Amino acid sequence: MAETPFSLVCTISRSNASDIQAMRDSLVSETESESSEDNTFSFRLNEANAKDLRAMWNTRIRGLIAADEILQAIESAGSSTKDNSKEA
């Protein structure tokens, strides 16, 4: 990709490799990303001006926040659906 005046690299790390893959997958239609380790990926944004870079950053981060919130909801729902019927 050609160099532009405004660039940003974001690196995301999570302890759970499947979570990091889900977060990376959430950006698949937005931007290309690179995986450097099982628990880390990064993406780069290049824009001609700062205003566009800020807009693209906000869009990507909102997507990552949504993916993170969904992963947390799934994790907490999984822990709350344990079968406690044998305790009675």
N, C-alpha and C positions, 0 to 999 in steps of 0.2 A: 504494500500500500504506500502511496506517495506521502512524503512528509508534509504536514500542514503546520501552520503556526501554533495551533493549540492541540495538545495531546495529553492523554491521561491513561495510566495503566492501573487497573484495580486487581488486587489479588485477594481471593477468598479462601479461607481455610476452615475446615470443620473436622472434628474428631472422628465422625462417622463417614466412611467412604461412600456409602449409598446415599447419604444426605447430600454430600458434595456433588455427586453425579446428578441427583435430582435438581439441585440448584443450577448446575451447569446446563442441564437440559431445558430449564425454564427460560434460558436466554437464546436457545438455538435459532429462533426466528428473528432475533434482534441483532446479534453480533457474533463474530467468531471468537472462540475462546481456546485457550491452550491449557492442557493439564500437565503440570510439572511433577506432581506426586499423586499418590492415591487420594490424599485428603486436601489437595490444593488445586485451584485453577485460576487463571487470570484472563482478563480481556482488555483490549486497548481501544480507546476512542480517539479519533482524529477529526478535527473540524477546522473550518476556515476562520471561525471567530469564536470568541469566548462565550457569547450568548448561546450559540448552537451547541457548544460543548456542554454547557450547563444543562441545557434541555435534554440532551442525549444521556447525560449522567443521571439526571432525575428519573428518566424513563427506565433505565437499567436498574437503578437502585430500588425503585418501586416494585419492579418485577421480582427482584431478589427478596425484598421484604415480604411480599405476598407468598413466595415459595417457602420461605422460612416459617411463616405463620402457619401455612398448611402442614408442613412437616411436624411442627410442634403440636398442632391439633390432632394429627394422626397418632403421634406418639402418646399423647395424654389419653386419647380415646382407647387406644390399645391397652393401656394400663388400667383403665376403669372398667373394662369388659371382662376381667378375670372371673372365672366361675367360682362364686362363693357359696353355691347351693349346698355343698357338702358340710359346711360349718354349722348348719341348723340342726 
